[in-house]
Amino acid sequence: SSGINAEYGGKPIILIVTKADAAAFFRPLSYGGEASAASIAVLLGTIGALANVRDNDPNNNFAAMECDIMVSFLQAESWDYSGSQRLAYDLRKDLFGSGPYNISLSDVKI
């Protein structure tokens, strides 16, 4: 494909995604301030574990991995056509990123 992936070796991309917001329909009754804290903590832990594997890989297997990893924290997951739904739409329509830094759905490893 064209764009950032072709420019940087054409490797497939693994997306690691989590919601980064909280929402409540009746805000005075439920703020939801810490509703996404667990998912953010798990994603940050995953990033830390991957970095640890990369830094302590005696056989250099991690560097030979045939993909790149992209991490995303998404907002507005509770509302219509935002967050991951919008990310999927933009990837499908080649609208994610801009100029030479666009990523399309064909770049994502499933």
All heavy atoms as an XYZ file, in Angstrom:
821
protein
N       0.838     -1.191      0.000
C       0.000      0.000      0.000
C       0.872      1.239      0.000
O       2.062      1.173      0.222
C      -0.920     -0.018      1.202
O      -0.262      0.428      2.343
N       0.262      2.367     -0.210
C       1.012      3.616     -0.178
C       0.957      4.189      1.223
O       0.240      3.724      2.076
C       0.409      4.593     -1.173
O      -0.914      4.884     -0.799
N       1.720      5.218      1.458
C       1.677      5.882      2.745
C       2.773      5.437      3.678
O       3.797      4.905      3.268
N       2.558      5.648      4.955
C       3.588      5.418      5.959
C       4.062      3.966      5.983
O       5.234      3.700      6.172
C       3.101      5.865      7.354
C       4.273      5.922      8.330
C       2.006      4.962      7.873
C       3.940      6.597      9.626
N       3.163      3.046      5.773
C       3.549      1.647      5.849
C       4.507      1.264      4.725
O       5.476      0.555      4.946
C       2.310      0.753      5.831
C       2.583     -0.588      6.445
O       3.438     -0.709      7.305
N       1.877     -1.593      6.004
N       4.254      1.729      3.530
C       5.161      1.441      2.417
C       6.496      2.151      2.623
O       7.554      1.611      2.321
C       4.525      1.884      1.104
N       6.452      3.351      3.187
C       7.669      4.128      3.414
C       8.572      3.486      4.460
O       9.787      3.569      4.381
C       7.280      5.542      3.859
C       8.460      6.475      3.995
C       8.016      7.884      4.338
O       6.873      8.257      4.001
O       8.813      8.612      4.938
N       7.995      2.815      5.445
C       8.759      2.221      6.524
C       8.809      0.699      6.446
O       8.715      0.020      7.437
C       8.192      2.668      7.869
C       8.422      4.132      8.111
C       7.390      5.038      7.954
C       9.671      4.613      8.442
C       7.597      6.384      8.154
C       9.894      5.959      8.636
C       8.854      6.839      8.491
O       9.067      8.173      8.683
N       8.944      0.154      5.275
C       9.201     -1.268      5.130
C       8.008     -2.113      4.750
O       8.156     -3.299      4.511
N       6.821     -1.567      4.718
C       5.651     -2.318      4.289
C       5.201     -3.409      5.231
O       4.493     -4.315      4.834
N       5.607     -3.363      6.503
C       5.185     -4.381      7.462
C       3.712     -4.184      7.822
O       3.234     -3.055      7.893
C       5.999     -4.285      8.749
C       7.447     -4.639      8.621
C       8.100     -4.519      9.990
C       9.562     -4.788      9.955
N      10.155     -4.616     11.298
N       3.002     -5.277      8.086
C       1.634     -5.129      8.614
C       1.676     -4.441      9.984
O       2.695     -4.474     10.668
C       1.138     -6.563      8.747
C       2.068     -7.386      7.947
C       3.361     -6.656      7.893
N       0.568     -3.850     10.368
C       0.471     -3.138     11.636
C      -0.499     -3.868     12.549
O      -1.593     -4.241     12.124
C      -0.017     -1.694     11.397
C       1.001     -0.936     10.542
C      -0.260     -0.977     12.723
C       0.488      0.394     10.048
N      -0.100     -4.066     13.796
C      -1.004     -4.591     14.814
C      -1.513     -3.397     15.612
O      -0.722     -2.634     16.164
C      -0.299     -5.584     15.751
C       0.132     -6.826     14.981
C      -1.211     -5.954     16.920
C       0.920     -7.814     15.797
N      -2.833     -3.208     15.632
C      -3.443     -2.133     16.409
C      -3.805     -2.656     17.791
O      -4.483     -3.676     17.916
C      -4.717     -1.627     15.739
C      -4.577     -0.834     14.457
C      -5.957     -0.530     13.887
C      -3.816      0.440     14.688
N      -3.362     -1.958     18.814
C      -3.769     -2.251     20.193
C      -4.558     -1.033     20.644
O      -4.015      0.063     20.731
C      -2.557     -2.509     21.099
C      -1.699     -3.643     20.540
C      -3.019     -2.830     22.506
C      -0.418     -3.880     21.305
N      -5.846     -1.228     20.906
C      -6.757     -0.104     21.109
C      -7.528     -0.280     22.413
O      -7.912     -1.398     22.773
C      -7.760     -0.026     19.928
C      -8.712      1.127     20.096
C      -7.020      0.073     18.610
N      -7.775      0.829     23.096
C      -8.641      0.819     24.270
C      -9.404      2.137     24.354
O      -9.008      3.132     23.760
C      -7.858      0.581     25.572
O      -8.779      0.339     26.632
C      -7.005      1.776     25.944
N     -10.476      2.107     25.086
C     -11.257      3.325     25.287
C     -10.598      4.152     26.382
O     -10.057      3.614     27.341
C     -12.703      2.973     25.577
C     -13.150      2.964     26.975
C     -14.589      2.528     27.093
C     -15.373      3.538     27.873
N     -16.755      3.204     28.068
N     -10.618      5.447     26.217
C      -9.938      6.341     27.154
C     -10.885      7.353     27.788
O     -10.438      8.327     28.362
C      -8.814      7.073     26.432
N     -12.178      7.143     27.667
C     -13.109      8.102     28.243
C     -14.198      7.370     29.003
O     -14.320      6.168     28.946
C     -13.712      8.993     27.164
C     -14.574      8.221     26.170
O     -14.445      6.989     26.104
O     -15.350      8.847     25.451
N     -14.961      8.146     29.704
C     -16.117      7.613     30.411
C     -17.286      8.536     30.136
O     -17.111      9.741     29.965
C     -15.851      7.548     31.910
N     -18.462      7.980     30.058
C     -19.637      8.799     29.782
C     -20.839      8.226     30.493
O     -20.937      7.019     30.686
C     -19.907      8.846     28.283
N     -21.717      9.095     30.887
C     -22.965      8.686     31.505
C     -24.087      9.516     30.901
O     -23.938     10.722     30.701
C     -22.917      8.882     33.014
N     -25.173      8.877     30.579
C     -26.297      9.588     29.993
C     -26.867     10.610     30.972
O     -27.198     11.725     30.606
C     -27.365      8.598     29.543
C     -28.418      9.224     28.678
C     -28.114      9.592     27.377
C     -29.686      9.447     29.152
C     -29.073     10.174     26.569
C     -30.653     10.018     28.359
C     -30.346     10.383     27.061
N     -26.960     10.213     32.249
C     -27.442     11.113     33.288
C     -26.246     11.531     34.133
O     -25.956     10.944     35.161
C     -28.513     10.440     34.143
C     -29.716     10.044     33.352
C     -29.953      8.715     33.040
C     -30.600     11.003     32.903
C     -31.070      8.352     32.298
C     -31.722     10.644     32.155
C     -31.949      9.322     31.857
N     -25.530     12.535     33.677
C     -24.278     12.942     34.305
C     -24.398     13.209     35.812
O     -23.528     12.799     36.566
C     -23.706     14.158     33.577
C     -22.348     14.534     34.099
C     -21.695     15.578     33.217
N     -20.465     16.031     33.800
C     -19.293     15.447     33.601
N     -19.214     14.399     32.838
N     -18.214     15.927     34.161
N     -25.429     13.896     36.310
C     -25.484     14.139     37.753
C     -25.598     12.850     38.572
O     -25.241     12.826     39.734
C     -26.726     14.998     37.941
C     -26.981     15.611     36.602
C     -26.490     14.617     35.602
N     -26.071     11.772     37.951
C     -26.246     10.526     38.685
C     -25.017      9.619     38.627
O     -24.814      8.803     39.503
C     -27.462      9.768     38.146
C     -28.788     10.514     38.224
C     -29.891      9.684     37.576
C     -29.142     10.824     39.676
N     -24.223      9.753     37.584
C     -23.067      8.872     37.426
C     -22.023      9.563     36.556
O     -22.220      9.758     35.372
C     -23.505      7.563     36.775
O     -22.384      6.777     36.505
N     -20.911      9.897     37.137
C     -19.864     10.591     36.387
C     -19.016      9.636     35.558
O     -18.533      9.990     34.506
C     -18.965     11.386     37.336
C     -19.698     12.528     37.990
C     -20.097     12.438     39.306
C     -20.006     13.666     37.266
C     -20.793     13.480     39.908
C     -20.683     14.706     37.864
C     -21.073     14.610     39.180
O     -21.751     15.637     39.759
N     -18.764      8.455     36.034
C     -17.979      7.488     35.270
C     -16.516      7.847     35.163
O     -15.842      7.409     34.244
N     -16.010      8.638     36.082
C     -14.650      9.144     35.994
C     -13.568      8.086     35.935
O     -12.554      8.273     35.295
N     -13.759      6.958     36.607
C     -12.731      5.928     36.613
C     -13.146      4.697     35.816
O     -12.512      3.655     35.901
C     -12.410      5.540     38.056
C     -11.650      6.635     38.778
C     -12.164      6.838     40.186
O     -12.944      6.016     40.672
O     -11.768      7.847     40.784
N     -14.189      4.817     35.020
C     -14.694      3.658     34.284
C     -13.683      3.107     33.289
O     -13.649      1.914     33.026
C     -15.987      4.028     33.557
N     -12.852      3.948     32.732
C     -11.901      3.480     31.731
C     -10.503      3.258     32.308
O      -9.600      2.862     31.577
C     -11.820      4.480     30.581
O     -11.398      5.730     31.075
N     -10.324      3.482     33.600
C      -8.995      3.362     34.198
C      -8.421      1.960     34.045
O      -7.235      1.804     33.762
C      -9.045      3.754     35.673
N      -9.244      0.934     34.199
C      -8.739     -0.440     34.086
C      -8.251     -0.742     32.674
O      -7.174     -1.327     32.492
C      -9.825     -1.431     34.488
N      -9.005     -0.327     31.663
C      -8.579     -0.614     30.296
C      -7.313      0.159     29.931
O      -6.440     -0.363     29.229
C      -9.700     -0.315     29.299
O     -10.057      1.042     29.322
N      -7.181      1.367     30.422
C      -5.962      2.145     30.170
C      -4.779      1.492     30.884
O      -3.695      1.354     30.311
C      -6.145      3.605     30.603
C      -7.158      4.293     29.686
C      -4.815      4.355     30.601
C      -7.578      5.673     30.142
N      -4.984      1.057     32.127
C      -3.909      0.397     32.874
C      -3.460     -0.893     32.192
O      -2.259     -1.181     32.107
C      -4.367      0.109     34.305
N      -4.412     -1.676     31.689
C      -4.065     -2.913     30.990
C      -3.274     -2.616     29.719
O      -2.271     -3.282     29.423
C      -5.330     -3.747     30.671
C      -5.021     -4.874     29.710
C      -5.931     -4.290     31.958
N      -3.684     -1.607     28.966
C      -2.962     -1.268     27.737
C      -1.554     -0.762     28.046
O      -0.590     -1.156     27.390
C      -3.736     -0.238     26.916
C      -3.135      0.127     25.568
C      -2.854     -1.109     24.721
C      -4.062      1.041     24.822
N      -1.419      0.076     29.062
C      -0.085      0.545     29.445
C       0.780     -0.609     29.938
O       1.981     -0.664     29.647
C      -0.195      1.639     30.506
C      -0.792      2.957     30.032
C      -0.988      3.913     31.201
C       0.065      3.594     28.952
N       0.185     -1.556     30.669
C       0.914     -2.750     31.097
C       1.363     -3.600     29.918
O       2.476     -4.143     29.909
N       0.505     -3.706     28.913
C       0.854     -4.453     27.700
C       2.027     -3.802     26.984
O       2.963     -4.483     26.544
C      -0.360     -4.532     26.752
O      -1.441     -5.159     27.443
C      -0.027     -5.288     25.492
N       2.001     -2.485     26.889
C       3.106     -1.764     26.259
C       4.395     -1.992     27.043
O       5.458     -2.248     26.469
C       2.788     -0.259     26.170
C       1.597     -0.020     25.253
C       3.999      0.534     25.689
C       1.016      1.369     25.368
N       4.304     -1.923     28.369
C       5.484     -2.166     29.205
C       6.022     -3.573     29.042
O       7.239     -3.781     28.971
N       5.121     -4.561     28.959
C       5.551     -5.952     28.773
C       6.225     -6.142     27.418
O       7.252     -6.826     27.312
C       4.358     -6.888     28.915
N       5.662     -5.545     26.376
C       6.277     -5.646     25.048
C       7.655     -4.984     25.027
O       8.592     -5.504     24.419
C       5.370     -5.010     23.990
C       4.111     -5.794     23.638
C       3.194     -4.957     22.752
C       4.460     -7.105     22.966
N       7.785     -3.844     25.697
C       9.085     -3.172     25.762
C      10.091     -4.032     26.527
O      11.264     -4.125     26.141
C       8.941     -1.805     26.423
N       9.648     -4.686     27.586
C      10.522     -5.560     28.366
C      10.982     -6.754     27.535
O      12.145     -7.140     27.568
C       9.806     -6.024     29.637
C      10.730     -6.753     30.565
O      11.904     -6.416     30.679
N      10.209     -7.749     31.253
N      10.070     -7.336     26.778
C      10.433     -8.458     25.903
C      11.442     -7.991     24.857
O      12.444     -8.651     24.601
C       9.176     -9.052     25.220
C       9.555    -10.002     24.109
C       8.302     -9.745     26.241
N      11.170     -6.829     24.274
C      12.083     -6.292     23.252
C      13.479     -6.061     23.820
O      14.484     -6.422     23.215
C      11.530     -4.985     22.706
C      12.426     -4.356     21.637
C      12.150     -2.892     21.438
N      12.428     -2.178     22.681
C      11.805     -1.082     23.066
N      10.852     -0.567     22.322
N      12.110     -0.490     24.189
N      13.555     -5.479     25.020
C      14.844     -5.128     25.612
C      15.612     -6.336     26.140
O      16.831     -6.269     26.303
C      14.648     -4.111     26.734
C      14.125     -2.780     26.214
O      14.240     -2.528     24.998
O      13.587     -2.004     27.027
N      14.920     -7.430     26.432
C      15.564     -8.608     27.020
C      15.444     -9.831     26.130
O      15.363    -10.951     26.621
C      14.952     -8.903     28.396
C      15.178     -7.755     29.357
O      16.296     -7.338     29.569
N      14.100     -7.222     29.911
N      15.469     -9.644     24.836
C      15.308    -10.730     23.873
C      16.682    -11.212     23.412
O      17.300    -10.606     22.549
C      14.484    -10.219     22.686
C      14.156    -11.290     21.670
O      14.470    -12.466     21.919
O      13.570    -10.942     20.631
N      17.187    -12.314     23.986
C      18.551    -12.751     23.659
C      18.716    -13.205     22.208
O      19.803    -13.100     21.648
C      18.801    -13.910     24.621
C      17.449    -14.413     24.978
C      16.536    -13.210     24.924
N      17.662    -13.701     21.588
C      17.758    -14.192     20.212
C      17.322    -13.163     19.179
O      17.258    -13.461     17.995
C      16.922    -15.464     20.045
C      17.427    -16.577     20.920
O      18.631    -16.724     21.101
N      16.514    -17.334     21.489
N      16.977    -11.965     19.639
C      16.543    -10.881     18.757
C      15.306    -11.249     17.937
O      15.133    -10.787     16.820
C      17.696    -10.445     17.847
C      17.565     -9.003     17.415
O      16.925     -8.206     18.085
N      18.159     -8.668     16.301
N      14.451    -12.107     18.482
C      13.225    -12.505     17.790
C      12.243    -11.350     17.672
O      11.514    -11.252     16.700
C      12.550    -13.668     18.507
C      13.353    -14.944     18.398
O      14.025    -15.170     17.387
N      13.317    -15.747     19.431
N      12.207    -10.496     18.678
C      11.259     -9.381     18.666
C      11.575     -8.432     17.520
O      10.685     -7.956     16.832
C      11.307     -8.640     20.007
C      10.138     -7.722     20.213
C       8.959     -8.196     20.746
C      10.215     -6.383     19.877
C       7.871     -7.361     20.944
C       9.140     -5.534     20.069
C       7.973     -6.034     20.602
N      12.858     -8.166     17.286
C      13.245     -7.268     16.198
C      12.907     -7.868     14.835
O      12.660     -7.147     13.879
C      14.732     -6.962     16.268
N      12.888     -9.200     14.753
C      12.588     -9.867     13.486
C      11.088    -10.036     13.256
O      10.682    -10.574     12.237
C      13.265    -11.232     13.456
N      10.283     -9.559     14.200
C       8.842     -9.687     14.070
C       8.372     -9.012     12.781
O       8.834     -7.936     12.443
C       8.157     -9.042     15.283
C       6.716     -9.394     15.444
S       6.095     -8.931     17.075
C       5.975     -7.178     16.936
N       7.490     -9.640     12.099
C       7.064     -9.156     10.782
C       5.902     -8.179     10.854
O       5.009     -8.220     10.024
C       6.685    -10.351      9.897
C       7.865    -11.219      9.542
C       8.908    -10.486      8.703
O       8.528     -9.710      7.806
O      10.106    -10.663      8.972
N       5.893     -7.301     11.854
C       4.835     -6.302     11.951
C       5.288     -5.138     12.827
O       6.258     -5.242     13.556
C       3.555     -6.914     12.497
S       3.750     -7.558     14.149
N       4.581     -4.042     12.726
C       4.758     -2.891     13.607
C       3.562     -2.841     14.540
O       2.501     -3.384     14.238
C       4.842     -1.593     12.800
C       6.123     -1.491     12.000
O       7.176     -1.924     12.518
O       6.081     -0.990     10.879
N       3.725     -2.189     15.670
C       2.654     -2.098     16.661
C       2.246     -0.640     16.805
O       3.092      0.237     16.958
C       3.105     -2.669     18.011
C       3.467     -4.146     17.859
C       2.025     -2.471     19.069
C       4.108     -4.760     19.068
N       0.939     -0.397     16.754
C       0.390      0.944     16.922
C      -0.597      0.919     18.084
O      -1.463      0.048     18.142
C      -0.328      1.384     15.655
C      -0.914      2.752     15.722
S      -1.631      3.148     14.120
C      -2.940      4.207     14.619
N      -0.442      1.832     19.011
C      -1.292      1.905     20.198
C      -2.196      3.125     20.068
O      -1.759      4.189     19.646
C      -0.423      2.018     21.466
C      -1.285      2.156     22.703
C       0.495      0.819     21.592
N      -3.470      2.943     20.424
C      -4.416      4.040     20.326
C      -5.359      4.050     21.525
O      -5.879      3.015     21.914
C      -5.226      3.906     19.028
O      -6.126      4.967     18.903
N      -5.548      5.231     22.093
C      -6.525      5.449     23.150
C      -7.673      6.224     22.513
O      -7.463      7.335     22.021
C      -5.913      6.251     24.297
C      -4.781      5.547     24.989
C      -3.487      5.658     24.525
C      -5.024      4.763     26.097
C      -2.443      5.017     25.154
C      -3.981      4.107     26.742
C      -2.689      4.231     26.266
N      -8.870      5.664     22.509
C      -9.989      6.259     21.782
C     -10.980      6.946     22.716
O     -11.299      6.448     23.784
C     -10.715      5.188     20.971
C      -9.856      4.482     19.919
C     -10.648      3.358     19.285
C      -9.359      5.458     18.881
N     -11.484      8.086     22.263
C     -12.517      8.842     22.965
C     -13.876      8.550     22.341
O     -13.962      8.068     21.217
C     -12.224     10.345     22.849
C     -10.952     10.774     23.508
C     -11.077     10.875     25.018
O     -12.165     10.808     25.591
N      -9.956     11.028     25.680
N     -14.921      8.880     23.043
C     -16.304      8.852     22.553
C     -16.787      7.455     22.176
O     -17.599      7.300     21.277
C     -16.471      9.810     21.370
N     -16.304      6.443     22.865
C     -16.738      5.077     22.585
C     -18.214      4.850     22.915
O     -18.848      3.996     22.326
C     -15.893      4.074     23.393
C     -14.546      3.802     22.781
C     -14.662      3.116     21.438
O     -15.012      1.936     21.376
O     -14.414      3.800     20.431
N     -18.741      5.617     23.841
C     -20.124      5.416     24.260
C     -21.129      6.072     23.329
O     -22.324      5.861     23.463
C     -20.328      5.986     25.669
O     -19.457      5.337     26.565
N     -20.657      6.875     22.407
C     -21.559      7.614     21.548
C     -21.464      7.112     20.121
O     -20.485      6.530     19.696
C     -21.273      9.114     21.644
C     -21.226      9.557     23.070
C     -20.127      9.944     23.771
C     -22.307      9.585     23.992
N     -20.450     10.227     25.059
C     -21.786     10.010     25.234
C     -23.664      9.286     23.912
C     -22.578     10.162     26.362
C     -24.436      9.433     25.042
C     -23.901      9.868     26.237
N     -22.490      7.393     19.366
C     -22.633      6.856     18.020
C     -21.550      7.337     17.060
O     -21.236      8.513     16.992
C     -24.011      7.250     17.478
C     -24.362      6.505     16.211
O     -23.865      5.384     16.016
O     -25.143      7.065     15.423
N     -20.991      6.409     16.301
C     -20.087      6.667     15.190
C     -18.862      7.483     15.587
O     -18.459      8.422     14.927
C     -20.833      7.347     14.040
C     -20.179      7.065     12.715
C     -20.058      5.767     12.259
C     -19.657      8.087     11.961
C     -19.436      5.498     11.067
C     -19.040      7.833     10.752
C     -18.921      6.535     10.314
O     -18.299      6.265      9.140
N     -18.299      7.139     16.705
C     -17.073      7.773     17.168
C     -16.147      6.680     17.666
O     -16.486      5.509     17.655
C     -17.376      8.754     18.303
O     -18.231      9.759     17.867
N     -14.985      7.048     18.108
C     -14.070      6.081     18.679
C     -13.670      4.995     17.701
O     -13.233      5.268     16.589
N     -13.838      3.744     18.103
C     -13.393      2.619     17.278
C     -14.204      2.502     15.987
O     -13.658      2.083     14.959
C     -13.483      1.312     18.063
O     -14.799      1.079     18.508
N     -15.481      2.872     16.015
C     -16.273      2.829     14.786
C     -15.714      3.819     13.760
O     -15.591      3.507     12.576
C     -17.739      3.153     15.068
C     -18.455      2.069     15.817
C     -19.914      2.419     16.013
O     -20.485      3.239     15.308
N     -20.538      1.781     16.989
N     -15.337      4.990     14.219
C     -14.773      5.986     13.313
C     -13.381      5.560     12.846
O     -13.017      5.759     11.684
C     -14.721      7.352     13.996
C     -14.189      8.447     13.099
C     -15.080      8.618     11.878
N     -14.416      9.413     10.872
C     -15.045     10.235     10.059
N     -16.351     10.362     10.114
N     -14.381     10.922      9.181
N     -12.599      4.966     13.732
C     -11.282      4.466     13.347
C     -11.408      3.412     12.255
O     -10.705      3.466     11.242
C     -10.553      3.885     14.558
C      -9.211      3.213     14.284
C      -8.204      4.211     13.741
C      -8.697      2.555     15.542
N     -12.326      2.468     12.422
C     -12.536      1.427     11.408
C     -13.004      2.032     10.083
O     -12.531      1.636      9.015
C     -13.551      0.404     11.907
N     -13.898      3.000     10.146
C     -14.384      3.671      8.933
C     -13.226      4.374      8.216
O     -13.057      4.236      7.001
C     -15.483      4.668      9.287
C     -15.958      5.489      8.111
C     -16.914      4.992      7.241
C     -15.424      6.756      7.868
C     -17.355      5.733      6.157
C     -15.850      7.503      6.783
C     -16.817      6.991      5.931
O     -17.233      7.726      4.862
N     -12.441      5.131      8.971
C     -11.326      5.856      8.370
C     -10.293      4.909      7.768
O      -9.761      5.178      6.693
C     -10.658      6.763      9.399
C     -11.484      7.995      9.727
O     -12.468      8.274      9.000
O     -11.148      8.685     10.703
N     -10.017      3.791      8.440
C      -9.083      2.808      7.887
C      -9.622      2.211      6.591
O      -8.893      2.041      5.615
C      -8.810      1.702      8.897
C      -7.916      2.070     10.073
C      -7.926      0.959     11.106
C      -6.494      2.377      9.622
N     -10.900      1.890      6.591
C     -11.533      1.281      5.412
C     -11.544      2.231      4.215
O     -11.373      1.820      3.073
C     -12.946      0.831      5.778
C     -13.569     -0.127      4.802
C     -14.876     -0.735      5.306
N     -15.849      0.248      5.733
C     -16.263      0.426      7.000
N     -15.783     -0.329      7.960
N     -17.158      1.326      7.300
N     -11.710      3.522      4.479
C     -11.809      4.520      3.407
C     -10.470      5.210      3.130
O     -10.431      6.194      2.402
C     -12.853      5.582      3.765
C     -14.245      5.037      3.953
C     -14.822      4.623      2.630
C     -16.275      4.211      2.797
N     -16.880      3.801      1.566
N      -9.376      4.710      3.720
C      -8.043      5.319      3.566
C      -8.020      6.784      3.996
O      -7.401      7.639      3.364
C      -7.533      5.202      2.128
C      -7.246      3.768      1.741
O      -6.908      2.971      2.639
O      -7.350      3.450      0.557
N      -8.681      7.091      5.105
C      -8.737      8.456      5.627
C      -7.966      8.620      6.930
O      -7.964      9.688      7.522
C     -10.204      8.870      5.866
C     -11.103      8.873      4.644
C     -12.556      9.104      5.051
C     -10.647      9.930      3.652
N      -7.331      7.561      7.417
C      -6.630      7.609      8.706
C      -5.222      8.139      8.481
O      -4.430      7.559      7.763
C      -6.587      6.226      9.352
C      -6.033      6.241     10.741
C      -6.801      6.689     11.793
C      -4.742      5.810     10.987
C      -6.297      6.712     13.076
C      -4.233      5.818     12.262
C      -5.008      6.267     13.308
N      -4.887      9.233      9.090
C      -3.603      9.884      8.883
C      -3.724     10.893      7.766
O      -4.798     11.122      7.217
N      -2.618     11.523      7.440
C      -2.652     12.504      6.367
C      -1.359     12.462      5.573
O      -0.308     12.096      6.088
C      -2.863     13.909      6.934
O      -1.778     14.255      7.774
N      -1.450     12.847      4.322
C      -0.286     12.905      3.446
C       0.431     11.569      3.381
O      -0.189     10.524      3.212
N       1.745     11.589      3.566
C       2.503     10.336      3.475
C       2.326      9.454      4.706
O       2.855      8.356      4.759
C       3.948     10.809      3.345
C       3.968     12.135      4.021
C       2.607     12.744      3.763
N       1.594      9.915      5.707
C       1.450      9.172      6.948
C       0.101      8.491      7.095
O      -0.346      8.219      8.190
C       1.702     10.099      8.143
C       3.051     10.741      8.067
C       3.190     12.068      7.712
C       4.198      9.996      8.311
C       4.434     12.653      7.617
C       5.448     10.567      8.221
C       5.562     11.894      7.872
O       6.792     12.455      7.770
N      -0.567      8.209      6.002
C      -1.867      7.544      6.104
C      -1.686      6.036      6.256
O      -0.701      5.460      5.815
C      -2.753      7.873      4.907
C      -2.241      7.263      3.624
O      -1.049      7.162      3.415
N      -3.143      6.858      2.776
N      -2.635      5.424      6.921
C      -2.647      3.976      7.133
C      -3.999      3.480      6.662
O      -5.031      4.054      7.002
C      -2.447      3.628      8.617
C      -1.083      4.137      9.092
C      -2.563      2.130      8.842
C      -0.902      4.041     10.582
N      -4.008      2.423      5.882
C      -5.277      1.878      5.397
C      -5.545      0.523      6.061
O      -4.679     -0.047      6.727
C      -5.254      1.714      3.886
O      -4.373      0.669      3.518
N      -6.736      0.031      5.882
C      -7.124     -1.252      6.472
C      -6.246     -2.383      5.961
O      -5.973     -3.331      6.682
C      -8.598     -1.524      6.183
C      -9.232     -2.679      6.956
C      -9.102     -2.463      8.455
C     -10.681     -2.830      6.576
N      -5.756     -2.279      4.730
C      -4.895     -3.327      4.193
C      -3.551     -3.391      4.921
O      -2.851     -4.391      4.840
C      -4.674     -3.122      2.698
O      -3.994     -1.909      2.464
N      -3.197     -2.342      5.650
C      -1.951     -2.321      6.425
C      -2.092     -3.031      7.767
O      -1.095     -3.343      8.401
C      -1.498     -0.879      6.688
C      -1.197     -0.136      5.413
O      -0.658     -0.748      4.470
O      -1.479      1.075      5.356
N      -3.312     -3.239      8.224
C      -3.565     -3.787      9.550
C      -3.596     -5.299      9.504
O      -4.289     -5.896      8.685
C      -4.888     -3.232     10.132
C      -5.185     -3.842     11.485
C      -4.836     -1.713     10.209
N      -2.835     -5.915     10.397
C      -2.781     -7.370     10.488
C      -3.901     -7.843     11.417
O      -4.026     -7.370     12.537
C      -1.424     -7.796     11.046
C      -1.195     -9.269     11.045
C       0.225     -9.570     11.480
C       0.502    -11.043     11.383
N       1.905    -11.333     11.694
N      -4.719     -8.758     10.932
C      -5.848     -9.254     11.722
C      -5.538    -10.633     12.233
O      -5.024    -11.465     11.550
C      -7.131     -9.252     10.906
C      -7.469     -7.836     10.505
C      -8.270     -9.897     11.669
C      -8.667     -7.690      9.619
